[in-house]
Amino acid sequence: MMRTDVTFASAGLTLAGHLYTPGVNPGDSPAGSPGGSPGGSPGGSPGDTSSGEAAGPRPAIVVGHPGSGVKEQAAGLYARRLAERGFVTLAYDAAFQGESEGTPRGLEDPAHRIEDIKAAVSYLATREEVDADRIGALGICASGGYVLSAAATDHRVKAVGTVSAADIARQFRLGADGAQDPAVIQGMLDAAADARTAEALGEGVQSFRLFPDTAEQALALGGRHAVDGFEYYCTDRAQHPRSAKVLTWSSVDRMVAFDAFGFVDLISPRPLLMIVGREAVTSWMSVEAFQKALGPKELHWIDGARHVDLYDKDEYVTPAVARLADFFHTRLASTSRSDTHPG
């Protein structure tokens, strides 16, 4: 398995990504498509055929990272593990975040996030090691919501998977558990409005912190779910210097008006797999999206797992990857235009 540093365009901005390719089979052409240069992590062995794939172009999967994450964290882990199962995978940093272009830094813009996914699909379609008719998409956390919206209107995505899916709008409007006091989001919208005025007056980009200073503060503010997020993003467990620790206030009104699940029915007749932790306080969002989807669809539960556990804990990631690999191998085995256009 090889990791290659790549770049590609998304709505006028250059995104940074990591392309993971399985071991090269005898007779395969070497990777040499536009946008990449070798970088980091060779692994596996030449001639790896553990996926059952014949020599030649392979199925590929776009992997989107959680809100505030970067490609080196959960998205990269899933991309690498799926590449080990025979897929070409692409993890990337969203616009305005990580190593990707875009200012202001820390902007979370759902519309652009959806464009990023479609741009990643476009990039994969240009790669000679990829079968452009066998591209799937996987979203983790907030990207689990964005990928539903992107796939709904992009028929190049032949199969859709999510892990710990969250609609960023529901997360902010209703809270992770769906029980947030409505006054909270009204107060945030007040602050977002004031911030836009302050920026117009030349006071610079207005941002807010995503994490408190300690795990104890996180527990008081948001319970176990908030502690899990703090431990993942702010401790040696998985912290990364480029992961977002603040968001711009101008992100808030953009996110609140979004609806990741509004057109999930349009994914049909393409298949959908949603993986969710049995103990995740956010599981209600996956259930809601699943109920709106027409199918074929599957809601796959990982017993014992909370939301963030599925980002990196091997006892939960391993069964999730196994189910995803089976799903994508089956659903991307052979596709045609009839798979995306009923009748």
Kinemage of the C-alpha trace (Angstrom):
@kinemage 1
@onewidth
@group {chain A} dominant
@subgroup {mainchain}
@vectorlist {calphas} color= white
{ca met a 1} P 0.000 0.000 0.000
{ca met a 2} L 1.331 3.433 -0.976
{ca arg a 3} L 0.360 6.920 0.179
{ca thr a 4} L 0.801 9.772 -2.266
{ca asp a 5} L 0.417 13.484 -1.521
{ca val a 6} L -1.950 15.018 -4.065
{ca thr a 7} L -3.761 18.278 -4.771
{ca phe a 8} L -6.929 19.003 -6.705
{ca ala a 9} L -9.263 21.922 -7.342
{ca ser a 10} L -12.588 22.551 -5.594
{ca ala a 11} L -14.608 25.616 -6.596
{ca gly a 12} L -11.494 27.684 -7.217
{ca leu a 13} L -9.495 26.484 -4.209
{ca thr a 14} L -6.717 23.903 -4.102
{ca leu a 15} L -7.339 21.023 -1.714
{ca ala a 16} L -4.618 18.834 -0.223
{ca gly a 17} L -5.163 15.105 -0.071
{ca his a 18} L -3.585 11.744 0.591
{ca leu a 19} L -4.185 9.130 -2.079
{ca tyr a 20} L -3.850 5.554 -0.865
{ca thr a 21} L -3.278 2.815 -3.419
{ca pro a 22} L -3.116 -0.936 -2.811
{ca gly a 23} L -0.062 -3.011 -3.664
{ca val a 24} L 0.618 -2.928 -7.392
{ca asn a 25} L -0.410 -6.088 -9.214
{ca pro a 26} L 1.919 -7.527 -11.854
{ca gly a 27} L 1.161 -5.886 -15.189
{ca asp a 28} L -0.486 -2.807 -13.643
{ca ser a 29} L 0.701 0.557 -14.935
{ca pro a 30} L 2.493 2.627 -12.297
{ca ala a 31} L 0.540 5.482 -10.771
{ca gly a 32} L 1.302 8.564 -12.783
{ca ser a 33} L -1.870 10.545 -13.188
{ca pro a 34} L -2.065 14.298 -12.713
{ca gly a 35} L -1.818 16.037 -9.380
{ca gly a 36} L 0.355 13.747 -7.285
{ca ser a 37} L 3.857 13.188 -6.049
{ca pro a 38} L 5.115 10.256 -3.990
{ca gly a 39} L 5.031 10.836 -0.272
{ca gly a 40} L 5.028 8.796 2.903
{ca ser a 41} L 4.062 5.243 3.627
{ca pro a 42} L 4.794 2.436 1.311
{ca gly a 43} L 3.453 -0.773 2.730
{ca gly a 44} L 2.038 -4.065 1.662
{ca ser a 45} L 3.672 -5.974 -1.129
{ca pro a 46} L 3.679 -5.816 -4.910
{ca gly a 47} L 1.248 -8.222 -6.429
{ca asp a 48} L -1.246 -7.938 -3.557
{ca thr a 49} L -4.489 -9.468 -4.793
{ca ser a 50} L -6.178 -10.005 -1.419
{ca ser a 51} L -9.185 -8.011 -2.610
{ca gly a 52} L -9.774 -10.349 -5.522
{ca glu a 53} L -9.323 -7.440 -7.946
{ca ala a 54} L -7.772 -8.257 -11.300
{ca ala a 55} L -4.915 -6.169 -12.604
{ca gly a 56} L -6.059 -2.806 -13.898
{ca pro a 57} L -8.264 0.039 -12.665
{ca arg a 58} L -9.762 -0.505 -9.216
{ca pro a 59} L -12.832 0.701 -7.328
{ca ala a 60} L -12.167 3.876 -5.372
{ca ile a 61} L -13.597 5.625 -2.309
{ca val a 62} L -13.601 9.282 -1.313
{ca val a 63} L -13.251 9.590 2.481
{ca gly a 64} L -14.426 12.804 4.192
{ca his a 65} L -13.188 13.822 7.637
{ca pro a 66} L -15.221 14.831 10.721
{ca gly a 67} L -15.942 18.465 11.471
{ca ser a 68} L -12.715 20.103 12.756
{ca gly a 69} L -10.713 17.024 11.694
{ca val a 70} L -7.953 16.686 9.118
{ca lys a 71} L -6.947 13.996 6.652
{ca glu a 72} L -4.269 12.640 8.991
{ca gln a 73} L -6.856 11.614 11.600
{ca ala a 74} L -9.973 9.413 11.271
{ca ala a 75} L -10.384 9.903 7.522
{ca gly a 76} L -6.800 8.835 6.921
{ca leu a 77} L -7.180 5.793 9.149
{ca tyr a 78} L -10.252 4.569 7.268
{ca ala a 79} L -8.681 5.418 3.905
{ca arg a 80} L -5.574 3.414 4.742
{ca arg a 81} L -7.491 0.449 6.125
{ca leu a 82} L -9.748 0.325 3.066
{ca ala a 83} L -6.752 0.599 0.738
{ca glu a 84} L -5.365 -2.457 2.488
{ca arg a 85} L -8.602 -4.163 1.396
{ca gly a 86} L -7.954 -3.383 -2.264
{ca phe a 87} L -9.537 0.043 -2.848
{ca val a 88} L -7.935 3.224 -4.092
{ca thr a 89} L -8.913 5.782 -1.451
{ca leu a 90} L -8.623 9.540 -1.089
{ca ala a 91} L -8.648 11.405 2.222
{ca tyr a 92} L -8.359 15.183 1.962
{ca asp a 93} L -8.626 18.393 3.962
{ca ala a 94} L -11.790 20.399 3.455
{ca ala a 95} L -11.474 23.900 2.020
{ca phe a 96} L -10.502 26.532 4.625
{ca gln a 97} L -9.003 23.816 6.837
{ca gly a 98} L -5.874 21.705 7.240
{ca glu a 99} L -3.413 22.052 4.356
{ca ser a 100} L -6.101 23.092 1.870
{ca glu a 101} L -6.546 26.630 0.590
{ca gly a 102} L -9.212 29.079 1.632
{ca thr a 103} L -9.673 32.074 3.897
{ca pro a 104} L -10.862 32.781 6.474
{ca arg a 105} L -9.259 29.804 8.155
{ca gly a 106} L -11.676 27.725 10.182
{ca leu a 107} L -14.694 28.458 8.002
{ca glu a 108} L -17.170 25.562 7.990
{ca asp a 109} L -19.307 26.054 4.892
{ca pro a 110} L -21.687 23.159 4.114
{ca ala a 111} L -22.107 24.207 0.482
{ca his a 112} L -18.364 24.185 -0.080
{ca arg a 113} L -17.960 20.934 1.844
{ca ile a 114} L -20.351 19.285 -0.612
{ca glu a 115} L -18.388 20.725 -3.529
{ca asp a 116} L -15.210 19.314 -1.969
{ca ile a 117} L -16.665 15.799 -2.062
{ca lys a 118} L -17.721 16.185 -5.691
{ca ala a 119} L -14.298 17.605 -6.556
{ca ala a 120} L -12.661 14.599 -4.899
{ca val a 121} L -14.814 12.312 -7.053
{ca ser a 122} L -13.740 14.274 -10.132
{ca tyr a 123} L -10.106 13.903 -9.154
{ca leu a 124} L -10.399 10.145 -8.649
{ca ala a 125} L -12.081 9.850 -12.035
{ca thr a 126} L -8.883 11.231 -13.643
{ca arg a 127} L -6.592 8.660 -12.060
{ca glu a 128} L -5.478 5.833 -14.308
{ca glu a 129} L -5.532 3.326 -11.422
{ca val a 130} L -9.226 4.104 -10.758
{ca asp a 131} L -12.271 2.681 -12.519
{ca ala a 132} L -14.341 5.857 -12.872
{ca asp a 133} L -17.538 3.793 -13.002
{ca arg a 134} L -16.818 2.312 -9.567
{ca ile a 135} L -16.417 5.232 -7.192
{ca gly a 136} L -17.983 5.261 -3.746
{ca ala a 137} L -18.006 7.828 -0.949
{ca leu a 138} L -17.566 7.486 2.807
{ca gly a 139} L -18.257 10.250 5.315
{ca ile a 140} L -17.333 10.277 8.992
{ca cys a 141} L -19.256 12.433 11.503
{ca ala a 142} L -20.109 15.749 9.782
{ca ser a 143} L -18.891 14.350 6.470
{ca gly a 144} L -21.414 11.567 6.998
{ca gly a 145} L -24.036 14.257 6.534
{ca tyr a 146} L -22.242 16.060 3.727
{ca val a 147} L -21.721 12.861 1.748
{ca leu a 148} L -25.468 12.194 1.752
{ca ser a 149} L -26.102 15.602 0.190
{ca ala a 150} L -23.259 15.249 -2.305
{ca ala a 151} L -24.242 11.758 -3.426
{ca ala a 152} L -27.906 12.697 -3.727
{ca thr a 153} L -27.142 14.806 -6.801
{ca asp a 154} L -23.901 13.250 -8.067
{ca his a 155} L -24.653 10.010 -9.877
{ca arg a 156} L -20.946 9.266 -10.251
{ca val a 157} L -21.071 8.094 -6.613
{ca lys a 158} L -22.226 4.506 -6.944
{ca ala a 159} L -22.353 3.541 -3.252
{ca val a 160} L -22.470 5.581 -0.033
{ca gly a 161} L -21.187 4.751 3.439
{ca thr a 162} L -21.231 6.706 6.690
{ca val a 163} L -19.627 6.238 10.100
{ca ser a 164} L -21.063 8.096 13.117
{ca ala a 165} L -22.986 10.297 10.685
{ca ala a 166} L -24.004 13.730 11.930
{ca asp a 167} L -25.848 16.571 10.287
{ca ile a 168} L -23.846 19.614 11.349
{ca ala a 169} L -27.035 21.700 11.256
{ca arg a 170} L -28.914 19.408 13.629
{ca gln a 171} L -25.825 19.234 15.824
{ca phe a 172} L -25.794 23.008 16.248
{ca arg a 173} L -29.566 23.566 16.300
{ca leu a 174} L -30.526 20.654 18.533
{ca gly a 175} L -27.322 19.482 20.190
{ca ala a 176} L -25.504 16.173 19.921
{ca asp a 177} L -28.281 14.407 21.827
{ca gly a 178} L -31.146 16.290 20.151
{ca ala a 179} L -32.251 17.836 23.447
{ca gln a 180} L -30.517 21.230 23.429
{ca asp a 181} L -32.374 24.283 24.746
{ca pro a 182} L -33.536 26.318 21.699
{ca ala a 183} L -32.134 29.428 23.380
{ca val a 184} L -28.610 28.160 22.755
{ca ile a 185} L -28.735 28.403 18.981
{ca gln a 186} L -30.613 31.700 19.120
{ca gly a 187} L -27.779 33.100 21.199
{ca met a 188} L -25.221 31.767 18.745
{ca leu a 189} L -27.078 33.366 15.846
{ca asp a 190} L -27.055 36.674 17.736
{ca ala a 191} L -23.295 36.338 18.140
{ca ala a 192} L -22.862 35.374 14.478
{ca ala a 193} L -24.817 38.458 13.375
{ca asp a 194} L -22.713 40.707 15.615
{ca ala a 195} L -19.560 39.101 14.246
{ca arg a 196} L -20.510 39.852 10.652
{ca thr a 197} L -21.000 43.504 11.571
{ca ala a 198} L -17.674 43.584 13.432
{ca glu a 199} L -15.888 42.159 10.395
{ca ala a 200} L -17.548 44.760 8.165
{ca leu a 201} L -16.185 47.432 10.522
{ca gly a 202} L -12.664 46.126 10.004
{ca glu a 203} L -12.275 44.297 13.304
{ca gly a 204} L -10.877 41.140 11.699
{ca val a 205} L -12.164 37.592 11.480
{ca gln a 206} L -14.379 36.709 14.414
{ca ser a 207} L -14.029 33.143 15.716
{ca phe a 208} L -15.093 30.964 18.638
{ca arg a 209} L -13.350 28.105 20.384
{ca leu a 210} L -14.509 24.542 19.854
{ca phe a 211} L -12.915 23.012 22.951
{ca pro a 212} L -12.445 24.056 26.583
{ca asp a 213} L -9.130 23.892 28.433
{ca thr a 214} L -9.625 20.622 30.313
{ca ala a 215} L -11.515 17.353 30.184
{ca glu a 216} L -13.284 18.366 33.388
{ca gln a 217} L -14.615 21.497 31.727
{ca ala a 218} L -15.704 19.431 28.727
{ca leu a 219} L -17.592 17.055 31.028
{ca ala a 220} L -19.408 19.949 32.706
{ca leu a 221} L -20.317 21.513 29.369
{ca gly a 222} L -21.317 18.480 27.324
{ca gly a 223} L -21.051 15.238 29.253
{ca arg a 224} L -19.203 12.112 28.125
{ca his a 225} L -19.615 12.957 24.432
{ca ala a 226} L -17.777 16.258 24.900
{ca val a 227} L -15.023 14.537 26.881
{ca asp a 228} L -14.545 12.024 24.066
{ca gly a 229} L -14.164 14.870 21.580
{ca phe a 230} L -11.723 16.709 23.845
{ca glu a 231} L -9.602 13.595 24.309
{ca tyr a 232} L -9.507 12.906 20.572
{ca tyr a 233} L -8.714 16.422 19.369
{ca cys a 234} L -6.817 17.917 22.307
{ca thr a 235} L -4.667 15.132 23.781
{ca asp a 236} L -2.007 12.725 22.586
{ca arg a 237} L -4.744 10.266 21.704
{ca ala a 238} L -5.137 11.787 18.213
{ca gln a 239} L -4.525 15.544 18.267
{ca his a 240} L -3.006 17.121 15.169
{ca pro a 241} L -1.561 20.631 14.850
{ca arg a 242} L -3.689 21.392 11.786
{ca ser a 243} L -7.053 20.205 13.107
{ca ala a 244} L -9.424 23.110 13.712
{ca lys a 245} L -9.620 24.386 17.277
{ca val a 246} L -11.797 27.371 16.334
{ca leu a 247} L -14.504 28.077 13.793
{ca thr a 248} L -15.456 31.448 12.373
{ca trp a 249} L -18.707 32.907 13.614
{ca ser a 250} L -19.727 33.270 9.978
{ca ser a 251} L -19.875 29.455 9.884
{ca val a 252} L -22.817 29.366 12.282
{ca asp a 253} L -25.588 30.817 10.117
{ca arg a 254} L -24.292 28.813 7.141
{ca met a 255} L -24.511 25.584 9.139
{ca val a 256} L -27.833 26.261 10.830
{ca ala a 257} L -29.667 26.789 7.520
{ca phe a 258} L -28.321 23.522 6.086
{ca asp a 259} L -30.144 20.159 5.984
{ca ala a 260} L -27.943 17.144 5.276
{ca phe a 261} L -30.906 14.794 5.103
{ca gly a 262} L -33.217 16.875 2.903
{ca phe a 263} L -32.632 14.906 -0.295
{ca val a 264} L -31.344 11.571 0.979
{ca asp a 265} L -34.170 9.851 -0.915
{ca leu a 266} L -32.409 10.801 -4.174
{ca ile a 267} L -29.554 8.418 -3.385
{ca ser a 268} L -31.842 5.507 -4.288
{ca pro a 269} L -31.498 3.148 -6.130
{ca arg a 270} L -27.822 3.384 -5.214
{ca pro a 271} L -27.017 1.588 -1.931
{ca leu a 272} L -26.456 3.221 1.439
{ca leu a 273} L -24.684 1.753 4.489
{ca met a 274} L -24.780 3.691 7.771
{ca ile a 275} L -22.551 2.494 10.621
{ca val a 276} L -23.284 3.825 14.090
{ca gly a 277} L -22.183 3.100 17.638
{ca arg a 278} L -24.832 1.551 19.856
{ca glu a 279} L -23.857 3.921 22.707
{ca ala a 280} L -23.495 7.078 20.583
{ca val a 281} L -25.629 10.002 21.743
{ca thr a 282} L -25.690 11.104 18.100
{ca ser a 283} L -27.198 7.835 16.826
{ca trp a 284} L -30.621 9.468 16.431
{ca met a 285} L -29.249 11.371 13.434
{ca ser a 286} L -28.241 8.204 11.596
{ca val a 287} L -31.620 6.689 12.410
{ca glu a 288} L -33.425 9.755 11.047
{ca ala a 289} L -31.394 9.746 7.817
{ca phe a 290} L -31.904 6.005 7.436
{ca gln a 291} L -35.653 6.391 7.789
{ca lys a 292} L -35.688 9.040 5.058
{ca ala a 293} L -33.605 6.917 2.665
{ca leu a 294} L -35.500 4.714 0.218
{ca gly a 295} L -33.001 1.914 -0.191
{ca pro a 296} L -31.320 -0.366 -0.726
{ca lys a 297} L -30.075 0.605 2.716
{ca glu a 298} L -28.555 -0.862 5.855
{ca leu a 299} L -28.155 0.508 9.377
{ca his a 300} L -25.269 -1.386 10.973
{ca trp a 301} L -24.759 -1.088 14.733
{ca ile a 302} L -21.393 -1.481 16.487
{ca asp a 303} L -22.119 -2.670 20.018
{ca gly a 304} L -20.431 -0.783 22.841
{ca ala a 305} L -19.194 2.091 20.680
{ca arg a 306} L -19.793 5.763 21.350
{ca his a 307} L -19.629 8.365 18.575
{ca val a 308} L -15.907 9.184 18.771
{ca asp a 309} L -14.893 5.580 19.524
{ca leu a 310} L -15.452 4.843 15.837
{ca tyr a 311} L -12.803 7.402 14.879
{ca asp a 312} L -9.803 5.442 16.130
{ca lys a 313} L -10.420 2.664 18.668
{ca asp a 314} L -9.380 -0.549 16.994
{ca glu a 315} L -11.970 -2.753 18.683
{ca tyr a 316} L -14.652 -0.672 16.934
{ca val a 317} L -12.840 0.491 13.801
{ca thr a 318} L -11.919 -3.046 12.749
{ca pro a 319} L -15.504 -4.360 12.521
{ca ala a 320} L -16.605 -1.093 10.902
{ca val a 321} L -13.907 -1.384 8.219
{ca ala a 322} L -14.773 -5.042 7.645
{ca arg a 323} L -18.428 -4.189 7.019
{ca leu a 324} L -17.525 -1.211 4.814
{ca ala a 325} L -15.101 -3.306 2.765
{ca asp a 326} L -17.698 -6.025 2.200
{ca phe a 327} L -20.289 -3.397 1.289
{ca phe a 328} L -18.103 -1.526 -1.186
{ca his a 329} L -16.638 -4.699 -2.715
{ca thr a 330} L -20.165 -5.975 -3.354
{ca arg a 331} L -21.734 -2.710 -4.468
{ca leu a 332} L -18.813 -1.527 -6.597
{ca ala a 333} L -18.162 -4.943 -8.122
{ca ser a 334} L -19.930 -4.066 -11.351
{ca thr a 335} L -21.938 -0.958 -12.065
{ca ser a 336} L -23.526 0.662 -15.070
{ca arg a 337} L -25.676 3.662 -15.834
{ca ser a 338} L -28.746 1.557 -15.165
{ca asp a 339} L -27.663 1.409 -11.518
{ca thr a 340} L -28.139 5.150 -11.112
{ca his a 341} L -31.074 5.778 -13.435
{ca pro a 342} L -34.095 3.621 -12.574
{ca gly a 343} L -36.069 2.208 -15.448
